[in-house]
Amino acid sequence: MIVFSLRCAKGHVFDEWFASGAEYEAKAKAGELRCPECGEGDVAKAIMAPRVSSSTEKAAPATPCATCGQEGGCPWAA
Ligand SMILES: [Zn+2]
């Protein structure tokens, strides 16, 4: 099994498991991939960002911004 990070045309990112990369290609070609969030069928592989999920983002410690010293949510940090 292999997991791919996929992103729909509306920007939702989700993980999907496949038996192999070939299975991903086959499903993508057949249009069988759908965004679980909005049902969008226009789905492509997202840039791999391992271990990034909404739960880990919430658990991430608030690191003061090196530029302005603001803890978390600094508009300049990202
Ligand atoms: Zn979506």
N, CA, C, O and the ligand as a Tripos MOL2 file, in Angstrom:
@<TRIPOS>MOLECULE
protein
  313   311    79     0     0
PROTEIN
NO_CHARGES

@<TRIPOS>ATOM
      1 N           0.8450   -1.2030    0.0000 N.3       1 MET1
      2 CA          0.0000    0.0000    0.0000 C.3       1 MET1
      3 C           0.8780    1.2500    0.0000 C.2       1 MET1
      4 O           1.9810    1.2750    0.5450 O.2       1 MET1
      5 N           0.3350    2.2790   -0.6360 N.am      2 ILE2
      6 CA          1.0710    3.5350   -0.7110 C.3       2 ILE2
      7 C           0.0720    4.6690   -0.5300 C.2       2 ILE2
      8 O          -1.0520    4.5990   -1.0280 O.2       2 ILE2
      9 N           0.4750    5.6920    0.1700 N.am      3 VAL3
     10 CA         -0.4360    6.8130    0.4000 C.3       3 VAL3
     11 C           0.0330    8.0230   -0.4040 C.2       3 VAL3
     12 O           1.2160    8.3640   -0.4230 O.2       3 VAL3
     13 N          -0.9320    8.6570   -1.0650 N.am      4 PHE4
     14 CA         -0.6230    9.8870   -1.7820 C.3       4 PHE4
     15 C          -1.4140   11.0260   -1.1750 C.2       4 PHE4
     16 O          -2.5650   10.8610   -0.7730 O.2       4 PHE4
     17 N          -0.7860   12.1670   -1.1180 N.am      5 SER5
     18 CA         -1.5060   13.3810   -0.7620 C.3       5 SER5
     19 C          -2.1110   13.9340   -2.0420 C.2       5 SER5
     20 O          -1.4070   14.2100   -3.0130 O.2       5 SER5
     21 N          -3.4310   14.0900   -2.0240 N.am      6 LEU6
     22 CA         -4.1210   14.5770   -3.2170 C.3       6 LEU6
     23 C          -4.7630   15.9240   -2.9230 C.2       6 LEU6
     24 O          -5.0930   16.2430   -1.7810 O.2       6 LEU6
     25 N          -4.9310   16.7030   -3.9840 N.am      7 ARG7
     26 CA         -5.5630   18.0050   -3.8020 C.3       7 ARG7
     27 C          -6.5900   18.2100   -4.9010 C.2       7 ARG7
     28 O          -6.3140   17.9860   -6.0800 O.2       7 ARG7
     29 N          -7.7850   18.6420   -4.4970 N.am      8 CYS8
     30 CA         -8.8290   18.8800   -5.4850 C.3       8 CYS8
     31 C          -8.6730   20.2830   -6.0580 C.2       8 CYS8
     32 O          -7.8670   21.0800   -5.5770 O.2       8 CYS8
     33 N          -9.4560   20.5710   -7.0930 N.am      9 ALA9
     34 CA         -9.3500   21.8600   -7.7720 C.3       9 ALA9
     35 C          -9.7320   23.0110   -6.8620 C.2       9 ALA9
     36 O          -9.3990   24.1630   -7.1390 O.2       9 ALA9
     37 N         -10.4310   22.7050   -5.7750 N.am     10 LYS10
     38 CA        -10.8320   23.7700   -4.8610 C.3      10 LYS10
     39 C          -9.8520   23.9400   -3.7110 C.2      10 LYS10
     40 O         -10.0540   24.7710   -2.8260 O.2      10 LYS10
     41 N          -8.7730   23.1320   -3.7330 N.am     11 GLY11
     42 CA         -7.7030   23.3460   -2.7670 C.3      11 GLY11
     43 C          -7.7580   22.4690   -1.5350 C.2      11 GLY11
     44 O          -6.9220   22.6200   -0.6450 O.2      11 GLY11
     45 N          -8.7350   21.5370   -1.4520 N.am     12 HIS12
     46 CA         -8.7660   20.6140   -0.3190 C.3      12 HIS12
     47 C          -7.6870   19.5640   -0.4940 C.2      12 HIS12
     48 O          -7.5460   18.9920   -1.5750 O.2      12 HIS12
     49 N          -6.9330   19.3080    0.5430 N.am     13 VAL13
     50 CA         -5.8890   18.2880    0.4870 C.3      13 VAL13
     51 C          -6.3270   17.1130    1.3470 C.2      13 VAL13
     52 O          -6.8040   17.2970    2.4670 O.2      13 VAL13
     53 N          -6.1640   15.9130    0.8240 N.am     14 PHE14
     54 CA         -6.5410   14.7210    1.5750 C.3      14 PHE14
     55 C          -5.6320   13.5760    1.1770 C.2      14 PHE14
     56 O          -5.0160   13.6000    0.1120 O.2      14 PHE14
     57 N          -5.5500   12.5700    2.0400 N.am     15 ASP15
     58 CA         -4.7110   11.4010    1.7770 C.3      15 ASP15
     59 C          -5.5610   10.2640    1.2550 C.2      15 ASP15
     60 O          -6.6860   10.0590    1.7090 O.2      15 ASP15
     61 N          -5.0280    9.5340    0.3090 N.am     16 GLU16
     62 CA         -5.7420    8.3980   -0.2580 C.3      16 GLU16
     63 C          -4.7520    7.2520   -0.4030 C.2      16 GLU16
     64 O          -3.6250    7.4290   -0.8650 O.2      16 GLU16
     65 N          -5.2130    6.0550    0.0110 N.am     17 TRP17
     66 CA         -4.3480    4.8710   -0.0790 C.3      17 TRP17
     67 C          -4.5920    4.1320   -1.3860 C.2      17 TRP17
     68 O          -5.7220    4.0080   -1.8590 O.2      17 TRP17
     69 N          -3.5010    3.6490   -1.9470 N.am     18 PHE18
     70 CA         -3.5920    2.8650   -3.1800 C.3      18 PHE18
     71 C          -2.7170    1.6310   -3.0330 C.2      18 PHE18
     72 O          -1.7630    1.6080   -2.2550 O.2      18 PHE18
     73 N          -3.0680    0.5960   -3.8090 N.am     19 ALA19
     74 CA         -2.2670   -0.6260   -3.7760 C.3      19 ALA19
     75 C          -0.8850   -0.3510   -4.3610 C.2      19 ALA19
     76 O           0.1060   -0.9670   -3.9680 O.2      19 ALA19
     77 N          -0.8370    0.5920   -5.3140 N.am     20 SER20
     78 CA          0.4280    0.9100   -5.9670 C.3      20 SER20
     79 C           0.2780    2.2310   -6.7040 C.2      20 SER20
     80 O          -0.8280    2.7520   -6.8470 O.2      20 SER20
     81 N           1.3950    2.7640   -7.1680 N.am     21 GLY21
     82 CA          1.3420    3.9910   -7.9600 C.3      21 GLY21
     83 C           0.5450    3.7850   -9.2280 C.2      21 GLY21
     84 O          -0.1100    4.7030   -9.7210 O.2      21 GLY21
     85 N           0.6080    2.5530   -9.7610 N.am     22 ALA22
     86 CA         -0.1300    2.2520  -10.9850 C.3      22 ALA22
     87 C          -1.6350    2.3240  -10.7460 C.2      22 ALA22
     88 O          -2.3930    2.7510  -11.6170 O.2      22 ALA22
     89 N          -2.0610    1.9000   -9.5460 N.am     23 GLU23
     90 CA         -3.4930    1.9590   -9.2490 C.3      23 GLU23
     91 C          -3.9490    3.4110   -9.1860 C.2      23 GLU23
     92 O          -5.0470    3.7490   -9.6280 O.2      23 GLU23
     93 N          -3.0830    4.2730   -8.6250 N.am     24 TYR24
     94 CA         -3.4190    5.6990   -8.5950 C.3      24 TYR24
     95 C          -3.6110    6.2100  -10.0250 C.2      24 TYR24
     96 O          -4.5990    6.8760  -10.3330 O.2      24 TYR24
     97 N          -2.6520    5.8880  -10.8870 N.am     25 GLU25
     98 CA         -2.7170    6.3580  -12.2690 C.3      25 GLU25
     99 C          -4.0080    5.8950  -12.9390 C.2      25 GLU25
    100 O          -4.6700    6.6610  -13.6400 O.2      25 GLU25
    101 N          -4.3580    4.6110  -12.7070 N.am     26 ALA26
    102 CA         -5.5520    4.0410  -13.3290 C.3      26 ALA26
    103 C          -6.8090    4.7520  -12.8320 C.2      26 ALA26
    104 O          -7.6910    5.0890  -13.6210 O.2      26 ALA26
    105 N          -6.8840    4.9760  -11.5240 N.am     27 LYS27
    106 CA         -8.0740    5.6260  -10.9660 C.3      27 LYS27
    107 C          -8.1520    7.0800  -11.4010 C.2      27 LYS27
    108 O          -9.2380    7.5930  -11.6740 O.2      27 LYS27
    109 N          -7.0140    7.7410  -11.4660 N.am     28 ALA28
    110 CA         -7.0000    9.1400  -11.8910 C.3      28 ALA28
    111 C          -7.4820    9.2400  -13.3350 C.2      28 ALA28
    112 O          -8.2610   10.1280  -13.6820 O.2      28 ALA28
    113 N          -7.0050    8.3080  -14.1800 N.am     29 LYS29
    114 CA         -7.3990    8.3100  -15.5960 C.3      29 LYS29
    115 C          -8.8840    8.0390  -15.7390 C.2      29 LYS29
    116 O          -9.5580    8.6360  -16.5780 O.2      29 LYS29
    117 N          -9.3940    7.1250  -14.9050 N.am     30 ALA30
    118 CA        -10.8000    6.7380  -14.9960 C.3      30 ALA30
    119 C         -11.7110    7.7560  -14.3250 C.2      30 ALA30
    120 O         -12.9340    7.6290  -14.3820 O.2      30 ALA30
    121 N         -11.1230    8.7650  -13.6900 N.am     31 GLY31
    122 CA        -11.9170    9.7860  -13.0120 C.3      31 GLY31
    123 C         -12.6060    9.2680  -11.7710 C.2      31 GLY31
    124 O         -13.6700    9.7580  -11.3930 O.2      31 GLY31
    125 N         -11.9970    8.2720  -11.1290 N.am     32 GLU32
    126 CA        -12.6220    7.6790   -9.9390 C.3      32 GLU32
    127 C         -12.2010    8.3650   -8.6520 C.2      32 GLU32
    128 O         -12.6890    8.0220   -7.5750 O.2      32 GLU32
    129 N         -11.2930    9.3400   -8.7560 N.am     33 LEU33
    130 CA        -10.8460   10.0280   -7.5460 C.3      33 LEU33
    131 C         -11.7560   11.2200   -7.2730 C.2      33 LEU33
    132 O         -12.0300   12.0390   -8.1510 O.2      33 LEU33
    133 N         -12.2070   11.2870   -6.0450 N.am     34 ARG34
    134 CA        -13.1140   12.3780   -5.6650 C.3      34 ARG34
    135 C         -12.6500   12.9860   -4.3530 C.2      34 ARG34
    136 O         -12.1850   12.2790   -3.4580 O.2      34 ARG34
    137 N         -12.7790   14.2940   -4.2470 N.am     35 CYS35
    138 CA        -12.4880   14.9740   -2.9860 C.3      35 CYS35
    139 C         -13.5600   14.5950   -1.9680 C.2      35 CYS35
    140 O         -14.7490   14.7610   -2.2430 O.2      35 CYS35
    141 N         -13.1660   14.0890   -0.7950 N.am     36 PRO36
    142 CA        -14.1560   13.7120    0.2220 C.3      36 PRO36
    143 C         -14.8400   14.9320    0.8320 C.2      36 PRO36
    144 O         -15.8800   14.8200    1.4810 O.2      36 PRO36
    145 N         -14.2430   16.0810    0.6140 N.am     37 GLU37
    146 CA        -14.7550   17.2970    1.2410 C.3      37 GLU37
    147 C         -15.8760   17.9100    0.4000 C.2      37 GLU37
    148 O         -16.9180   18.2970    0.9280 O.2      37 GLU37
    149 N         -15.6530   17.9920   -0.9010 N.am     38 CYS38
    150 CA        -16.6180   18.7010   -1.7480 C.3      38 CYS38
    151 C         -17.0810   17.8560   -2.9250 C.2      38 CYS38
    152 O         -17.9570   18.2800   -3.6800 O.2      38 CYS38
    153 N         -16.5030   16.6500   -3.0980 N.am     39 GLY39
    154 CA        -16.9310   15.7930   -4.1880 C.3      39 GLY39
    155 C         -16.3290   16.1610   -5.5430 C.2      39 GLY39
    156 O         -16.6750   15.5790   -6.5710 O.2      39 GLY39
    157 N         -15.4350   17.1230   -5.5230 N.am     40 GLU40
    158 CA        -14.7800   17.5540   -6.7570 C.3      40 GLU40
    159 C         -14.0150   16.3900   -7.3820 C.2      40 GLU40
    160 O         -13.2730   15.6910   -6.6920 O.2      40 GLU40
    161 N         -14.1940   16.1840   -8.6790 N.am     41 GLY41
    162 CA        -13.5170   15.0810   -9.3500 C.3      41 GLY41
    163 C         -12.1970   15.4870   -9.9650 C.2      41 GLY41
    164 O         -11.4270   14.6340  -10.4070 O.2      41 GLY41
    165 N         -11.9260   16.7860   -9.9990 N.am     42 ASP42
    166 CA        -10.6680   17.2740  -10.5630 C.3      42 ASP42
    167 C          -9.6040   17.2360   -9.4690 C.2      42 ASP42
    168 O          -9.3870   18.2130   -8.7530 O.2      42 ASP42
    169 N          -8.9450   16.0750   -9.3600 N.am     43 VAL43
    170 CA         -8.0280   15.8270   -8.2560 C.3      43 VAL43
    171 C          -6.6480   15.5050   -8.7990 C.2      43 VAL43
    172 O          -6.5130   14.7530   -9.7640 O.2      43 VAL43
    173 N          -5.6330   16.0670   -8.1850 N.am     44 ALA44
    174 CA         -4.2650   15.7950   -8.6110 C.3      44 ALA44
    175 C          -3.3930   15.5600   -7.3880 C.2      44 ALA44
    176 O          -3.7520   15.9100   -6.2640 O.2      44 ALA44
    177 N          -2.2410   14.9600   -7.6390 N.am     45 LYS45
    178 CA         -1.3060   14.7300   -6.5480 C.3      45 LYS45
    179 C          -0.8290   16.0640   -5.9940 C.2      45 LYS45
    180 O          -0.4090   16.9440   -6.7450 O.2      45 LYS45
    181 N          -0.8970   16.2040   -4.6870 N.am     46 ALA46
    182 CA         -0.3660   17.4060   -4.0450 C.3      46 ALA46
    183 C           1.1160   17.1990   -3.7940 C.2      46 ALA46
    184 O           1.6060   16.0700   -3.7940 O.2      46 ALA46
    185 N           1.8150   18.2820   -3.5850 N.am     47 ILE47
    186 CA          3.2220   18.1540   -3.2190 C.3      47 ILE47
    187 C           3.3010   17.4160   -1.8930 C.2      47 ILE47
    188 O           2.6080   17.7590   -0.9350 O.2      47 ILE47
    189 N           4.1580   16.3930   -1.8500 N.am     48 MET48
    190 CA          4.2370   15.5690   -0.6630 C.3      48 MET48
    191 C           4.6970   16.3900    0.5410 C.2      48 MET48
    192 O           5.7760   16.9830    0.5310 O.2      48 MET48
    193 N           3.8700   16.4120    1.5600 N.am     49 ALA49
    194 CA          4.2300   17.0920    2.8060 C.3      49 ALA49
    195 C           3.9600   16.1320    3.9440 C.2      49 ALA49
    196 O           2.9120   16.2050    4.5860 O.2      49 ALA49
    197 N           4.9020   15.2230    4.2020 N.am     50 PRO50
    198 CA          4.6700   14.1590    5.1720 C.3      50 PRO50
    199 C           4.3330   14.6990    6.5560 C.2      50 PRO50
    200 O           4.8690   15.7130    7.0010 O.2      50 PRO50
    201 N           3.4430   14.0000    7.2090 N.am     51 ARG51
    202 CA          3.1060   14.2560    8.6010 C.3      51 ARG51
    203 C           2.4780   15.6260    8.8120 C.2      51 ARG51
    204 O           2.5660   16.1940    9.9010 O.2      51 ARG51
    205 N           1.8560   16.1480    7.7870 N.am     52 VAL52
    206 CA          1.1120   17.3940    7.9530 C.3      52 VAL52
    207 C          -0.3670   17.0650    7.9250 C.2      52 VAL52
    208 O          -0.8760   16.5520    6.9280 O.2      52 VAL52
    209 N          -1.0510   17.3560    9.0030 N.am     53 SER53
    210 CA         -2.4850   17.1700    9.0530 C.3      53 SER53
    211 C          -3.0660   18.2290    9.9660 C.2      53 SER53
    212 O          -2.3320   18.9300   10.6630 O.2      53 SER53
    213 N          -4.3740   18.3430    9.9610 N.am     54 SER54
    214 CA         -4.9880   19.3730   10.7910 C.3      54 SER54
    215 C          -4.6950   19.1220   12.2710 C.2      54 SER54
    216 O          -4.5700   20.0690   13.0480 O.2      54 SER54
    217 N          -4.5850   17.8270   12.6700 N.am     55 SER55
    218 CA         -4.3710   17.5360   14.0800 C.3      55 SER55
    219 C          -2.9550   17.9220   14.5150 C.2      55 SER55
    220 O          -2.7640   18.4590   15.6060 O.2      55 SER55
    221 N          -1.9540   17.6450   13.6530 N.am     56 THR56
    222 CA         -0.5840   17.9930   14.0310 C.3      56 THR56
    223 C          -0.3880   19.5040   13.9900 C.2      56 THR56
    224 O           0.4100   20.0490   14.7530 O.2      56 THR56
    225 N          -1.1150   20.1830   13.1010 N.am     57 GLU57
    226 CA         -0.9910   21.6360   13.0390 C.3      57 GLU57
    227 C          -1.4620   22.2550   14.3450 C.2      57 GLU57
    228 O          -0.8570   23.1930   14.8650 O.2      57 GLU57
    229 N          -2.5630   21.7050   14.8670 N.am     58 LYS58
    230 CA         -3.0990   22.2440   16.1210 C.3      58 LYS58
    231 C          -2.1390   21.9800   17.2790 C.2      58 LYS58
    232 O          -2.0240   22.7880   18.2010 O.2      58 LYS58
    233 N          -1.4360   20.8110   17.2160 N.am     59 ALA59
    234 CA         -0.5760   20.4200   18.3210 C.3      59 ALA59
    235 C           0.7690   21.1270   18.2620 C.2      59 ALA59
    236 O           1.5270   21.0960   19.2310 O.2      59 ALA59
    237 N           1.0730   21.7620   17.1410 N.am     60 ALA60
    238 CA          2.3710   22.4000   16.9880 C.3      60 ALA60
    239 C           2.5570   23.5080   18.0190 C.2      60 ALA60
    240 O           1.6490   24.3090   18.2410 O.2      60 ALA60
    241 N           3.7200   23.5560   18.6450 N.am     61 PRO61
    242 CA          3.9590   24.5900   19.6500 C.3      61 PRO61
    243 C           4.0250   25.9720   19.0020 C.2      61 PRO61
    244 O           4.4480   26.1150   17.8540 O.2      61 PRO61
    245 N           3.6080   26.9620   19.7410 N.am     62 ALA62
    246 CA          3.6550   28.3170   19.2310 C.3      62 ALA62
    247 C           5.0810   28.8290   19.3130 C.2      62 ALA62
    248 O           5.6090   29.0830   20.3960 O.2      62 ALA62
    249 N           5.6920   28.9750   18.1470 N.am     63 THR63
    250 CA          7.0670   29.4630   18.1190 C.3      63 THR63
    251 C           7.0470   30.9530   17.8130 C.2      63 THR63
    252 O           6.4580   31.3750   16.8170 O.2      63 THR63
    253 N           7.6740   31.7380   18.6470 N.am     64 PRO64
    254 CA          7.6850   33.1790   18.3700 C.3      64 PRO64
    255 C           8.3110   33.4560   17.0110 C.2      64 PRO64
    256 O           9.3340   32.8730   16.6540 O.2      64 PRO64
    257 N           7.7020   34.3260   16.2810 N.am     65 CYS65
    258 CA          8.2160   34.6950   14.9600 C.3      65 CYS65
    259 C           9.5820   35.3490   15.1040 C.2      65 CYS65
    260 O           9.7730   36.2290   15.9430 O.2      65 CYS65
    261 N          10.5340   34.9110   14.2760 N.am     66 ALA66
    262 CA         11.8860   35.4440   14.3540 C.3      66 ALA66
    263 C          11.9340   36.9110   13.9240 C.2      66 ALA66
    264 O          12.8460   37.6500   14.2950 O.2      66 ALA66
    265 N          10.9470   37.3110   13.1420 N.am     67 THR67
    266 CA         10.9620   38.6760   12.6170 C.3      67 THR67
    267 C          10.3000   39.6650   13.5650 C.2      67 THR67
    268 O          10.8400   40.7350   13.8480 O.2      67 THR67
    269 N           9.1040   39.2860   14.0590 N.am     68 CYS68
    270 CA          8.3530   40.2650   14.8460 C.3      68 CYS68
    271 C           8.1190   39.8130   16.2820 C.2      68 CYS68
    272 O           7.6270   40.5910   17.1000 O.2      68 CYS68
    273 N           8.4780   38.5270   16.6110 N.am     69 GLY69
    274 CA          8.3450   38.0600   17.9850 C.3      69 GLY69
    275 C           6.9350   37.6490   18.3690 C.2      69 GLY69
    276 O           6.6910   37.2580   19.5100 O.2      69 GLY69
    277 N           6.0020   37.7350   17.4250 N.am     70 GLN70
    278 CA          4.6240   37.3670   17.7350 C.3      70 GLN70
    279 C           4.4930   35.8540   17.8030 C.2      70 GLN70
    280 O           5.0150   35.1490   16.9390 O.2      70 GLN70
    281 N           3.8010   35.3450   18.8200 N.am     71 GLU71
    282 CA          3.6640   33.8990   18.9810 C.3      71 GLU71
    283 C           2.5010   33.3650   18.1710 C.2      71 GLU71
    284 O           1.3470   33.7280   18.4020 O.2      71 GLU71
    285 N           2.8170   32.4920   17.2090 N.am     72 GLY72
    286 CA          1.7710   31.8480   16.4150 C.3      72 GLY72
    287 C           0.9970   32.8360   15.5630 C.2      72 GLY72
    288 O           0.7720   33.9770   15.9670 O.2      72 GLY72
    289 N           0.5960   32.3980   14.3950 N.am     73 GLY73
    290 CA         -0.2780   33.2100   13.5490 C.3      73 GLY73
    291 C           0.3620   34.4710   13.0110 C.2      73 GLY73
    292 O          -0.3350   35.3840   12.5690 O.2      73 GLY73
    293 N           1.6900   34.5300   13.0450 N.am     74 CYS74
    294 CA          2.3550   35.7070   12.4780 C.3      74 CYS74
    295 C           2.1150   35.7340   10.9730 C.2      74 CYS74
    296 O           2.4080   34.7500   10.2930 O.2      74 CYS74
    297 N           1.5980   36.8150   10.4440 N.am     75 PRO75
    298 CA          1.3130   36.8800    9.0060 C.3      75 PRO75
    299 C           2.5750   36.8260    8.1630 C.2      75 PRO75
    300 O           2.5000   36.5410    6.9670 O.2      75 PRO75
    301 N           3.7100   37.0880    8.7450 N.am     76 TRP76
    302 CA          4.9390   37.1130    7.9460 C.3      76 TRP76
    303 C           5.6820   35.7880    7.9950 C.2      76 TRP76
    304 O           6.5510   35.5340    7.1610 O.2      76 TRP76
    305 N           5.3460   34.9270    8.9780 N.am     77 ALA77
    306 CA          6.0840   33.6810    9.1580 C.3      77 ALA77
    307 C           5.8820   32.7360    7.9790 C.2      77 ALA77
    308 O           6.8190   32.0590    7.5560 O.2      77 ALA77
    309 N           4.6500   32.6880    7.4440 N.am     78 ALA78
    310 CA          4.3780   31.7630    6.3510 C.3      78 ALA78
    311 C           4.6990   32.4290    5.0410 C.2      78 ALA78
    312 O           4.5400   31.8200    3.9830 O.2      78 ALA78
    313 ZN        -12.4840   19.5980   -2.4440 Zn       79 ZN79
@<TRIPOS>BOND
     1     1     2 1
     2     2     3 1
     3     3     4 2
     4     3     5 am
     5     5     6 1
     6     6     7 1
     7     7     8 2
     8     7     9 am
     9     9    10 1
    10    10    11 1
    11    11    12 2
    12    11    13 am
    13    13    14 1
    14    14    15 1
    15    15    16 2
    16    15    17 am
    17    17    18 1
    18    18    19 1
    19    19    20 2
    20    19    21 am
    21    21    22 1
    22    22    23 1
    23    23    24 2
    24    23    25 am
    25    25    26 1
    26    26    27 1
    27    27    28 2
    28    27    29 am
    29    29    30 1
    30    30    31 1
    31    31    32 2
    32    31    33 am
    33    33    34 1
    34    34    35 1
    35    35    36 2
    36    35    37 am
    37    37    38 1
    38    38    39 1
    39    39    40 2
    40    39    41 am
    41    41    42 1
    42    42    43 1
    43    43    44 2
    44    43    45 am
    45    45    46 1
    46    46    47 1
    47    47    48 2
    48    47    49 am
    49    49    50 1
    50    50    51 1
    51    51    52 2
    52    51    53 am
    53    53    54 1
    54    54    55 1
    55    55    56 2
    56    55    57 am
    57    57    58 1
    58    58    59 1
    59    59    60 2
    60    59    61 am
    61    61    62 1
    62    62    63 1
    63    63    64 2
    64    63    65 am
    65    65    66 1
    66    66    67 1
    67    67    68 2
    68    67    69 am
    69    69    70 1
    70    70    71 1
    71    71    72 2
    72    71    73 am
    73    73    74 1
    74    74    75 1
    75    75    76 2
    76    75    77 am
    77    77    78 1
    78    78    79 1
    79    79    80 2
    80    79    81 am
    81    81    82 1
    82    82    83 1
    83    83    84 2
    84    83    85 am
    85    85    86 1
    86    86    87 1
    87    87    88 2
    88    87    89 am
    89    89    90 1
    90    90    91 1
    91    91    92 2
    92    91    93 am
    93    93    94 1
    94    94    95 1
    95    95    96 2
    96    95    97 am
    97    97    98 1
    98    98    99 1
    99    99   100 2
   100    99   101 am
   101   101   102 1
   102   102   103 1
   103   103   104 2
   104   103   105 am
   105   105   106 1
   106   106   107 1
   107   107   108 2
   108   107   109 am
   109   109   110 1
   110   110   111 1
   111   111   112 2
   112   111   113 am
   113   113   114 1
   114   114   115 1
   115   115   116 2
   116   115   117 am
   117   117   118 1
   118   118   119 1
   119   119   120 2
   120   119   121 am
   121   121   122 1
   122   122   123 1
   123   123   124 2
   124   123   125 am
   125   125   126 1
   126   126   127 1
   127   127   128 2
   128   127   129 am
   129   129   130 1
   130   130   131 1
   131   131   132 2
   132   131   133 am
   133   133   134 1
   134   134   135 1
   135   135   136 2
   136   135   137 am
   137   137   138 1
   138   138   139 1
   139   139   140 2
   140   139   141 am
   141   141   142 1
   142   142   143 1
   143   143   144 2
   144   143   145 am
   145   145   146 1
   146   146   147 1
   147   147   148 2
   148   147   149 am
   149   149   150 1
   150   150   151 1
   151   151   152 2
   152   151   153 am
   153   153   154 1
   154   154   155 1
   155   155   156 2
   156   155   157 am
   157   157   158 1
   158   158   159 1
   159   159   160 2
   160   159   161 am
   161   161   162 1
   162   162   163 1
   163   163   164 2
   164   163   165 am
   165   165   166 1
   166   166   167 1
   167   167   168 2
   168   167   169 am
   169   169   170 1
   170   170   171 1
   171   171   172 2
   172   171   173 am
   173   173   174 1
   174   174   175 1
   175   175   176 2
   176   175   177 am
   177   177   178 1
   178   178   179 1
   179   179   180 2
   180   179   181 am
   181   181   182 1
   182   182   183 1
   183   183   184 2
   184   183   185 am
   185   185   186 1
   186   186   187 1
   187   187   188 2
   188   187   189 am
   189   189   190 1
   190   190   191 1
   191   191   192 2
   192   191   193 am
   193   193   194 1
   194   194   195 1
   195   195   196 2
   196   195   197 am
   197   197   198 1
   198   198   199 1
   199   199   200 2
   200   199   201 am
   201   201   202 1
   202   202   203 1
   203   203   204 2
   204   203   205 am
   205   205   206 1
   206   206   207 1
   207   207   208 2
   208   207   209 am
   209   209   210 1
   210   210   211 1
   211   211   212 2
   212   211   213 am
   213   213   214 1
   214   214   215 1
   215   215   216 2
   216   215   217 am
   217   217   218 1
   218   218   219 1
   219   219   220 2
   220   219   221 am
   221   221   222 1
   222   222   223 1
   223   223   224 2
   224   223   225 am
   225   225   226 1
   226   226   227 1
   227   227   228 2
   228   227   229 am
   229   229   230 1
   230   230   231 1
   231   231   232 2
   232   231   233 am
   233   233   234 1
   234   234   235 1
   235   235   236 2
   236   235   237 am
   237   237   238 1
   238   238   239 1
   239   239   240 2
   240   239   241 am
   241   241   242 1
   242   242   243 1
   243   243   244 2
   244   243   245 am
   245   245   246 1
   246   246   247 1
   247   247   248 2
   248   247   249 am
   249   249   250 1
   250   250   251 1
   251   251   252 2
   252   251   253 am
   253   253   254 1
   254   254   255 1
   255   255   256 2
   256   255   257 am
   257   257   258 1
   258   258   259 1
   259   259   260 2
   260   259   261 am
   261   261   262 1
   262   262   263 1
   263   263   264 2
   264   263   265 am
   265   265   266 1
   266   266   267 1
   267   267   268 2
   268   267   269 am
   269   269   270 1
   270   270   271 1
   271   271   272 2
   272   271   273 am
   273   273   274 1
   274   274   275 1
   275   275   276 2
   276   275   277 am
   277   277   278 1
   278   278   279 1
   279   279   280 2
   280   279   281 am
   281   281   282 1
   282   282   283 1
   283   283   284 2
   284   283   285 am
   285   285   286 1
   286   286   287 1
   287   287   288 2
   288   287   289 am
   289   289   290 1
   290   290   291 1
   291   291   292 2
   292   291   293 am
   293   293   294 1
   294   294   295 1
   295   295   296 2
   296   295   297 am
   297   297   298 1
   298   298   299 1
   299   299   300 2
   300   299   301 am
   301   301   302 1
   302   302   303 1
   303   303   304 2
   304   303   305 am
   305   305   306 1
   306   306   307 1
   307   307   308 2
   308   307   309 am
   309   309   310 1
   310   310   311 1
   311   311   312 2
@<TRIPOS>SUBSTRUCTURE
     1 MET1         2 RESIDUE 1 A MET
     2 ILE2         6 RESIDUE 1 A ILE
     3 VAL3        10 RESIDUE 1 A VAL
     4 PHE4        14 RESIDUE 1 A PHE
     5 SER5        18 RESIDUE 1 A SER
     6 LEU6        22 RESIDUE 1 A LEU
     7 ARG7        26 RESIDUE 1 A ARG
     8 CYS8        30 RESIDUE 1 A CYS
     9 ALA9        34 RESIDUE 1 A ALA
    10 LYS10       38 RESIDUE 1 A LYS
    11 GLY11       42 RESIDUE 1 A GLY
    12 HIS12       46 RESIDUE 1 A HIS
    13 VAL13       50 RESIDUE 1 A VAL
    14 PHE14       54 RESIDUE 1 A PHE
    15 ASP15       58 RESIDUE 1 A ASP
    16 GLU16       62 RESIDUE 1 A GLU
    17 TRP17       66 RESIDUE 1 A TRP
    18 PHE18       70 RESIDUE 1 A PHE
    19 ALA19       74 RESIDUE 1 A ALA
    20 SER20       78 RESIDUE 1 A SER
    21 GLY21       82 RESIDUE 1 A GLY
    22 ALA22       86 RESIDUE 1 A ALA
    23 GLU23       90 RESIDUE 1 A GLU
    24 TYR24       94 RESIDUE 1 A TYR
    25 GLU25       98 RESIDUE 1 A GLU
    26 ALA26      102 RESIDUE 1 A ALA
    27 LYS27      106 RESIDUE 1 A LYS
    28 ALA28      110 RESIDUE 1 A ALA
    29 LYS29      114 RESIDUE 1 A LYS
    30 ALA30      118 RESIDUE 1 A ALA
    31 GLY31      122 RESIDUE 1 A GLY
    32 GLU32      126 RESIDUE 1 A GLU
    33 LEU33      130 RESIDUE 1 A LEU
    34 ARG34      134 RESIDUE 1 A ARG
    35 CYS35      138 RESIDUE 1 A CYS
    36 PRO36      142 RESIDUE 1 A PRO
    37 GLU37      146 RESIDUE 1 A GLU
    38 CYS38      150 RESIDUE 1 A CYS
    39 GLY39      154 RESIDUE 1 A GLY
    40 GLU40      158 RESIDUE 1 A GLU
    41 GLY41      162 RESIDUE 1 A GLY
    42 ASP42      166 RESIDUE 1 A ASP
    43 VAL43      170 RESIDUE 1 A VAL
    44 ALA44      174 RESIDUE 1 A ALA
    45 LYS45      178 RESIDUE 1 A LYS
    46 ALA46      182 RESIDUE 1 A ALA
    47 ILE47      186 RESIDUE 1 A ILE
    48 MET48      190 RESIDUE 1 A MET
    49 ALA49      194 RESIDUE 1 A ALA
    50 PRO50      198 RESIDUE 1 A PRO
    51 ARG51      202 RESIDUE 1 A ARG
    52 VAL52      206 RESIDUE 1 A VAL
    53 SER53      210 RESIDUE 1 A SER
    54 SER54      214 RESIDUE 1 A SER
    55 SER55      218 RESIDUE 1 A SER
    56 THR56      222 RESIDUE 1 A THR
    57 GLU57      226 RESIDUE 1 A GLU
    58 LYS58      230 RESIDUE 1 A LYS
    59 ALA59      234 RESIDUE 1 A ALA
    60 ALA60      238 RESIDUE 1 A ALA
    61 PRO61      242 RESIDUE 1 A PRO
    62 ALA62      246 RESIDUE 1 A ALA
    63 THR63      250 RESIDUE 1 A THR
    64 PRO64      254 RESIDUE 1 A PRO
    65 CYS65      258 RESIDUE 1 A CYS
    66 ALA66      262 RESIDUE 1 A ALA
    67 THR67      266 RESIDUE 1 A THR
    68 CYS68      270 RESIDUE 1 A CYS
    69 GLY69      274 RESIDUE 1 A GLY
    70 GLN70      278 RESIDUE 1 A GLN
    71 GLU71      282 RESIDUE 1 A GLU
    72 GLY72      286 RESIDUE 1 A GLY
    73 GLY73      290 RESIDUE 1 A GLY
    74 CYS74      294 RESIDUE 1 A CYS
    75 PRO75      298 RESIDUE 1 A PRO
    76 TRP76      302 RESIDUE 1 A TRP
    77 ALA77      306 RESIDUE 1 A ALA
    78 ALA78      310 RESIDUE 1 A ALA
    79 ZN79       313 GROUP 0 **** ****
